[in-house]
């Protein structure tokens, strides 16, 4: 399956489970993205199971599920898979069952460690066997100092994820990767492993907990959701309601290219994805056509603009159209940028 091939059937009818990222896919800040609750309800009616898979380790699944229900999205704690849970699983490769683990992070990590039979502690004086670090808005100097002391003592160090930023209602803020960077700067060391996307630990955790056999990864970020799906060898759907825009998508290298692209989750799951065909120096998707004329690229047509973007992506990714020429054609045809 490739973007070029498309899908004559809606993806909700092709896959058994959607592994859904949250921020930028289901909600933005405190609000659900328009149409998402209804789209997920309809997708479930068509037989698609859903799991909500997040790199954010700050909240336990119960809190995430409660937030989703407040937004009108049916969800239970068992439907939520977090990088904190994946990190707790990784820790079992380095410590004995029941071991104490120093936490630099929030309640999400505490809950995940307890679920796996480990004992979370907050001080090196509690004789921990390892260090686990995950995002929490409450992490401050004292926790980072404890983490630094632990790394300098030689304790195994696992990070929930390495995202440098995290979206907030007020804008982009430092993420867990930036906080990991504090301890790295103070010690010169690196974590033994990270659990979150694009690493495979979180994908394995999501597969185990959801029971997926034929999954579709859905996300809004090329460097986490889509790269993670490509590493795992599973199809992916990029939605344009979050971080990634058309210019970034056109410029994506091979490991960051999604299988499918949609304007939003509703269209991505519930509508067919028209294929892109090559025709005499051009590429056609739906009622849109991309034509190369020397160094220039023309984009003409009608209908959903996402079809134009699909055609441009195939033209650029095939190497027949330069990225800048494709981006310029997109901007000229849609008024973007």
C-alpha positions as CSV (number, residue, x, y, z in Angstrom):
1,X,0.0,0.0,0.0
2,X,1.2,3.5,-0.9
3,X,-0.1,7.0,-1.2
4,X,-0.1,6.4,-5.0
5,X,-2.3,3.4,-4.7
6,X,-4.9,5.0,-2.5
7,X,-7.9,3.0,-1.2
8,X,-11.2,2.5,-2.9
9,X,-12.7,1.6,0.5
10,X,-12.7,3.8,3.6
11,X,-9.9,2.9,5.9
12,X,-12.3,2.2,8.7
13,X,-13.4,-0.8,6.6
14,X,-9.9,-2.0,5.7
15,X,-8.1,-2.2,9.1
16,X,-9.1,-3.8,12.4
17,X,-7.6,-1.2,14.8
18,X,-6.7,2.4,14.6
19,X,-3.7,3.4,16.8
20,X,-4.6,7.0,17.3
21,X,-2.3,9.8,18.4
22,X,-4.2,12.4,20.5
23,X,-3.0,16.0,20.3
24,X,-3.4,17.2,16.8
25,X,-5.5,14.2,15.8
26,X,-8.4,13.9,18.3
27,X,-8.1,17.2,20.1
28,X,-6.1,20.4,20.0
29,X,-5.5,21.8,23.5
30,X,-8.7,21.4,25.5
31,X,-11.1,21.1,22.5
32,X,-12.0,18.1,20.3
33,X,-11.3,18.7,16.6
34,X,-14.5,19.3,14.7
35,X,-16.2,16.1,13.7
36,X,-13.9,13.7,15.5
37,X,-16.3,12.3,18.1
38,X,-18.9,11.5,15.5
39,X,-16.3,10.1,13.1
40,X,-14.9,7.8,15.7
41,X,-18.4,6.6,16.6
42,X,-19.2,5.9,13.0
43,X,-15.8,4.2,12.5
44,X,-16.6,1.9,15.4
45,X,-20.0,1.2,14.0
46,X,-18.2,0.0,10.8
47,X,-16.1,-2.4,12.9
48,X,-12.9,-0.4,13.5
49,X,-11.5,-0.7,17.0
50,X,-9.6,2.2,18.5
51,X,-6.6,2.7,20.8
52,X,-5.3,6.1,21.9
53,X,-1.5,6.0,21.8
54,X,0.4,9.0,23.3
55,X,4.0,9.9,23.9
56,X,2.8,12.1,26.8
57,X,3.7,10.3,30.1
58,X,2.2,12.9,32.4
59,X,-1.3,11.4,33.0
60,X,-2.4,7.9,33.7
61,X,-4.8,6.2,31.3
62,X,-7.8,6.8,33.7
63,X,-7.2,10.6,33.4
64,X,-6.8,10.5,29.6
65,X,-9.9,8.4,29.2
66,X,-11.9,10.8,31.4
67,X,-10.7,13.8,29.3
68,X,-11.7,12.0,26.1
69,X,-15.2,11.3,27.5
70,X,-15.6,15.0,28.4
71,X,-14.9,15.8,24.7
72,X,-17.6,13.3,23.6
73,X,-15.1,10.6,22.6
74,X,-16.1,7.2,24.2
75,X,-13.0,5.8,25.9
76,X,-12.1,3.6,28.8
77,X,-8.7,3.4,30.5
78,X,-7.9,0.1,28.7
79,X,-8.2,2.0,25.4
80,X,-5.3,4.3,26.3
81,X,-1.6,3.4,25.8
82,X,1.0,5.8,27.1
83,X,4.8,6.1,26.8
84,X,4.9,5.7,30.6
85,X,3.5,2.2,30.2
86,X,6.0,1.3,27.5
87,X,8.8,2.7,29.6
88,X,7.8,0.5,32.6
89,X,7.9,-2.5,30.3
90,X,11.4,-1.6,29.2
91,X,12.5,-1.2,32.8
92,X,11.7,-4.9,33.4
93,X,14.7,-5.7,31.2
94,X,17.0,-3.9,33.6
95,X,15.6,-4.5,37.2
96,X,14.2,-7.2,39.2
97,X,10.4,-7.5,39.9
98,X,9.4,-5.3,42.7
99,X,12.5,-3.1,42.5
100,X,12.4,0.6,43.5
101,X,12.7,3.0,40.5
102,X,13.5,6.7,40.8
103,X,10.9,8.8,39.0
104,X,11.6,12.1,37.3
105,X,8.1,12.8,36.1
106,X,4.5,12.8,37.1
107,X,1.6,10.6,38.1
108,X,1.5,8.8,34.7
109,X,4.9,7.2,35.5
110,X,3.9,6.4,39.1
111,X,0.8,4.6,37.9
112,X,2.6,2.7,35.1
113,X,5.3,1.4,37.4
114,X,2.8,0.2,40.0
115,X,0.9,-1.6,37.2
116,X,4.0,-3.5,36.3
117,X,4.8,-4.4,39.9
118,X,7.6,-1.9,40.4
119,X,7.9,0.6,43.3
120,X,8.2,4.3,42.3
121,X,10.3,6.5,44.6
122,X,11.3,10.1,44.6
123,X,14.7,10.1,46.1
124,X,18.1,8.5,45.6
125,X,18.0,7.9,49.4
126,X,15.4,5.2,48.7
127,X,18.0,3.0,47.0
128,X,16.4,2.7,43.6
129,X,17.7,0.2,41.0
130,X,17.0,2.5,38.0
131,X,15.8,5.9,36.8
132,X,12.8,6.6,34.6
133,X,12.1,10.1,33.2
134,X,8.9,11.4,31.6
135,X,7.2,14.6,31.0
136,X,5.3,16.5,33.7
137,X,4.6,20.2,33.9
138,X,5.6,19.9,37.6
139,X,9.2,18.7,37.0
140,X,11.6,21.1,38.5
141,X,15.2,21.5,39.7
142,X,14.9,19.1,42.7
143,X,13.7,16.2,40.5
144,X,16.2,16.9,37.8
145,X,18.9,17.0,40.5
146,X,17.9,13.6,41.8
147,X,18.0,12.3,38.3
148,X,21.4,13.7,37.8
149,X,22.7,12.1,41.0
150,X,21.2,8.7,39.9
151,X,22.9,8.8,36.5
152,X,26.2,9.8,38.0
153,X,25.9,6.8,40.3
154,X,25.5,4.6,37.2
155,X,21.8,3.6,37.5
156,X,20.1,2.5,34.3
157,X,18.2,5.4,32.8
158,X,15.0,5.0,30.7
159,X,13.2,7.9,29.1
160,X,9.5,7.8,28.2
161,X,10.1,9.8,25.0
162,X,12.5,12.3,23.6
163,X,10.1,14.9,22.1
164,X,11.8,18.3,22.5
165,X,8.5,20.2,22.6
166,X,5.0,19.7,23.8
167,X,1.9,21.6,22.7
168,X,0.0,23.6,25.3
169,X,-3.1,25.9,25.1
170,X,-0.6,28.8,25.3
171,X,1.7,27.5,22.6
172,X,4.7,25.2,22.2
173,X,6.6,24.5,25.4
174,X,9.7,22.4,26.4
175,X,8.9,18.6,26.3
176,X,10.5,15.6,27.9
177,X,13.4,15.6,25.4
178,X,14.4,19.1,26.6
179,X,14.2,17.9,30.2
180,X,16.3,14.8,29.4
181,X,18.7,17.2,27.9
182,X,19.2,18.9,31.2
183,X,20.5,15.7,32.8
184,X,22.5,14.9,29.7
185,X,24.2,18.3,30.0
186,X,24.9,17.7,33.7
187,X,26.3,14.2,33.3
188,X,27.5,13.7,29.7
189,X,25.4,10.5,29.6
190,X,22.4,9.4,27.5
191,X,19.4,7.3,28.4
192,X,19.8,3.6,27.7
193,X,16.5,3.6,25.8
194,X,13.5,5.7,25.0
195,X,10.0,4.2,24.9
196,X,7.9,6.6,22.9
197,X,7.4,7.1,19.2
198,X,9.3,6.8,16.9
199,X,10.9,4.0,18.9
200,X,9.2,0.6,18.7
201,X,8.6,0.0,22.4
202,X,5.4,2.1,22.4
203,X,4.1,0.5,19.2
204,X,4.7,-3.0,20.7
205,X,2.9,-1.9,23.9
206,X,-0.1,-0.7,21.9
207,X,-0.2,-3.9,19.8
208,X,-0.1,-6.0,23.0
209,X,-2.8,-4.0,24.8
210,X,-5.1,-3.5,21.9
211,X,-4.9,-7.0,20.4
212,X,-4.5,-5.4,16.9
213,X,-3.9,-7.8,14.0
214,X,-4.1,-5.3,11.1
215,X,-3.4,-1.9,12.6
216,X,-3.4,1.6,11.1
217,X,-1.2,4.2,12.8
218,X,-2.9,7.7,12.7
219,X,-0.9,10.8,13.6
220,X,-0.1,14.4,12.8
221,X,3.7,14.3,13.1
222,X,6.1,13.0,10.6
223,X,9.0,12.5,13.1
224,X,7.1,10.5,15.7
225,X,3.8,9.0,14.4
226,X,4.8,8.3,10.7
227,X,8.4,7.4,11.3
228,X,7.3,5.1,14.1
229,X,4.8,3.4,11.8
230,X,7.5,3.0,9.0
231,X,9.9,1.5,11.5
232,X,7.3,-1.0,12.6
233,X,6.4,-1.8,9.0
234,X,2.7,-0.9,9.3
235,X,0.5,1.5,7.3
236,X,-0.1,5.1,8.5
237,X,-2.5,7.9,8.0
238,X,-1.3,11.5,8.4
239,X,-4.0,14.1,9.2
240,X,-3.3,17.8,8.7
241,X,-5.1,19.0,11.8
242,X,-1.9,19.2,13.9
243,X,1.8,19.9,13.5
244,X,2.6,18.9,9.9
245,X,1.6,21.1,7.0
246,X,1.7,20.6,3.2
247,X,5.2,22.1,2.8
248,X,6.7,19.7,5.5
249,X,4.9,16.8,3.9
250,X,6.2,17.5,0.4
251,X,9.7,17.7,1.8
252,X,9.5,14.4,3.7
253,X,12.2,11.9,3.2
254,X,11.4,8.2,2.7
255,X,11.3,7.3,6.4
256,X,8.8,10.1,7.1
257,X,6.3,9.5,4.3
258,X,2.8,8.3,5.2
259,X,0.8,5.6,3.4
260,X,-2.3,7.9,3.4
261,X,-3.0,11.6,3.8
262,X,-6.2,13.3,4.8
263,X,-7.4,16.7,5.8
264,X,-8.8,15.4,9.1
265,X,-9.7,12.2,10.9
266,X,-13.2,12.2,9.7
267,X,-12.3,12.1,6.0
268,X,-9.3,10.0,6.6
269,X,-11.2,7.1,8.2
270,X,-14.7,7.4,6.6
271,X,-14.0,8.3,2.9
272,X,-12.2,6.5,0.1
273,X,-8.7,7.7,-0.8
274,X,-8.5,8.2,-4.6
275,X,-5.4,6.8,-6.2
276,X,-2.8,8.9,-8.0
277,X,-2.1,8.0,-11.7
278,X,0.7,9.2,-13.9
279,X,-0.4,10.5,-17.3
280,X,2.0,12.1,-19.9
281,X,4.3,14.4,-17.8
282,X,1.5,14.7,-15.2
283,X,-0.1,13.1,-12.2
284,X,-3.8,13.0,-11.6
285,X,-5.8,12.6,-8.3
286,X,-9.5,13.0,-8.4
287,X,-10.3,16.2,-10.4
288,X,-6.8,17.6,-9.9
289,X,-3.8,17.4,-12.3
290,X,-0.1,18.2,-11.7
291,X,1.8,19.0,-14.9
292,X,5.5,19.6,-15.2
293,X,6.6,22.1,-17.9
294,X,10.3,22.3,-17.8
295,X,11.2,23.7,-14.4
296,X,7.7,24.9,-13.7
297,X,4.9,22.9,-12.2
298,X,1.2,23.6,-12.8
299,X,-1.6,22.5,-10.5
300,X,-5.1,22.8,-11.9
301,X,-8.4,21.3,-11.1
302,X,-11.4,21.3,-8.7
303,X,-12.8,19.5,-5.8
304,X,-11.1,18.7,-2.4
305,X,-7.7,20.3,-2.1
306,X,-6.4,17.2,-0.4
307,X,-6.5,15.4,-3.8
308,X,-4.2,18.1,-5.2
309,X,-1.8,17.6,-2.3
310,X,-1.8,13.8,-2.8
311,X,-0.9,14.2,-6.5
312,X,1.9,16.7,-5.6
313,X,3.3,14.3,-3.0
314,X,3.6,11.5,-5.5
315,X,5.1,13.8,-8.1
316,X,7.7,15.2,-5.6
317,X,8.5,11.8,-3.9
318,X,9.0,10.2,-7.3
319,X,11.8,12.7,-7.9
320,X,10.2,14.1,-11.0
321,X,9.2,17.4,-9.4
322,X,11.5,19.5,-7.1
323,X,10.2,20.1,-3.6
324,X,10.3,23.9,-4.0
325,X,8.5,23.7,-7.3
326,X,5.8,21.5,-5.7
327,X,5.4,23.8,-2.8
328,X,5.1,26.8,-5.1
329,X,2.5,25.1,-7.2
330,X,0.5,24.3,-4.0
331,X,0.7,27.8,-2.8
332,X,-0.4,29.3,-6.2
333,X,-3.3,26.9,-6.6
334,X,-4.7,27.1,-3.0
335,X,-3.6,30.6,-1.9
336,X,-1.6,29.0,1.0
337,X,1.5,30.7,2.3
